[in-house]
Amino acid sequence: MMDVFLAVYEKDPTPANWQRLEAGLELLARYAKIFRIGQPLKLYYEGHLLRLENKTEEATKKFTEALALAQTLGIEYDLPRLQKPLTLA
């Protein structure tokens, strides 16, 4: 879901699309609050929103935190996705 919202916003950066992106992140944050396994992706998408706001340093911190948490939790599946923004920085 968040990938779709992110792609739509990047293609058409309107306030309405930004609100959808923020609403999607809010849903993910609620999920991550209940299920710890969702926390790395929440941090990952927070990083993307920060990147879109040109807050590169803060975004990199979120991406780094997301990767470290995923490794700690043993979430192998998400590691390549979480590593990608750090290799582009």
Helices and strands as residue ranges (DSSP letters): H 2-11, H 15-34, G 36-38, H 39-52, H 56-73, H 79-88
